[in-house]
Amino acid sequence: MSVACCIPVVECVSCLACVRWLWKKFLYAAGSESENWGLATASEFITVPRICRYILSVYEDDVRNPLWAPPGGYGIEPDWMISKKDHGDTQGRVSPYMIYLDHENRDVVVAIRGLDLAKESDFLLLLDNKLGQTKFDGGYVHNGLLKAAQYVFEEECEIIRELLERNPDYTLTFAGHSLGAGVVTLLTMLSLKNREKLGNIDRKRIRCFAIAPTRCISLNLAVRYADVINSIVLQDDFLPRTTVALETVYKSLFCFPCLMCIMCLKDTCTLEEKMLQDPRRLYAPGRLYHIIVRKPFRYGMKFCGPT
């Protein structure tokens, strides 16, 4: 068969794969992924809106004069903020974060914001990884996110320990969005592995909320830390579920349609069971809560979890 004859065949196969993928995506809405999960209770989910407000406040340059606050503000007391670091303070080693002492809810909070599209350091952090590059606690983790988490832990563990010792009945909560969600996931794992540096805090007093998290830990670690780490995924959010490695996504931004075409073919031809057998493959961390805001031809909202 000549090259000229092969080209139409390849085009047809590519088009069929893309059409199948699009049709599957149209019918297989987000609700299909969690249709067999149990419904989350109100008590399980009641903390999440407050956690989101913590994280959103990190995006502000001045929490006393917020530019983007929703009606009613973020619900935080500026005087309870222990510290707030931006890209300049961290020299690009991690995205901006804050430490907040919530006396009302008896909580020591470490909140980290998500990716800043204007900061090259955030992209470099995401690109610092290869499949199976970094092992941690018997599994695999994202190399760049682990280094960012190690930086925060080394910088802030003394402050966190002092806050916990002065407030022995307070919980320790790590919260992050997107890129920050991956960092707090690994920061939580580091804290659990080094609890003696935090005053031997009980495991039950540590928790993590990863909002729209990056895929940052292997499946065995996701299961092992599910009692502490909670992932919140909204509808069809791309980042927690994409089969494309993060470094591949961001290196291919200038040819994203080409990348999606290749992934359509790959997803069409690869069995899910085969992908699950790869221990190096990274996943969204911990216990998953899936927020469903719509279904095909329907209206409504449902909170599913955990899994």
Phi, psi and omega in degrees: 000132182285164179297322180298326179283330182289325185301312178298325180295314179298318179298317180295316179298317179298316180296317179297320179296317180293318179296318179298317180296315180295318180295320178296319178294325180293318181275321184271075183289174183304325181297335180292329182292328185243019185294338179261004176278157173283160179280138177288145178275162179298322181293328178291324191258353189295335182283335190300314179302321178295320178298318179298323179291324173304308185295317180299326180294336179291335179289343181278142175286326181221108183290342176284335178228069185291145179263333188241011186296141174289169177306131183093355179076190182272352178074023178245154178263115180305328181289344179270357179282120183281314178201157178215124183245139176249187183300324179295320180293323184266356182056035176076008181284340178202156178289162184306147180210167177221157170246127188228133180256102183269097181289329182296320182253009178052063189215132168262119190244131169245113185242134182234130182282173182269193185299134172257112184297341181270356184251115179297327183299326179294320179293319180297325178297316180291325183284347183280069180191147171224157183303121178074019184289319190235126175262147178205124174053041176083007178221197180240144179224166177287124188297310182296319180292326177295318179296322177295318179295320178297322179297312180297317182297315181294324182285324193244357186297326179293317178296315180298317180299317179297319179296320180290324179291325178284340181229073189294345179259009180272151173271164175246116184242126172257131183222138180203160180238133174057245176304315179297330178295321176294320180295314182292332175300310181286331175294321176297316179295320176297319180296320179292326179282342183231047184295336178296332178283349178250023178080026180057043177299140180293143181303325183291344180270357179254136177211159182222138175237113181254109182267122183050059190284154168286158175281110193229349180222154180288165188298321181295325177287323178301320180287318184295327183256016183292343178282346183243320186263130179239126177256136179247117182243127181262118171050241184259030184311128188289315192297315183288342188242352183298140177275355180274133176298143183304318182295329178290320180300309187284336174284343186251017183301330182276352175222049185297320177302322178296317179300315182295322178298315179297318182290329175300314179296316182295315180296326181292325188261353183255128177285142180298324180299324180292319180294322181293338182280349180275110184290346182276345185294136183263149184226166169297143190277150165064212181279131185259132170245126186248116178268118181251117183256351176199159171232164179304125177063021180226166175234158176134180182218143179217142177248117181249146177155167355266176172223000000 
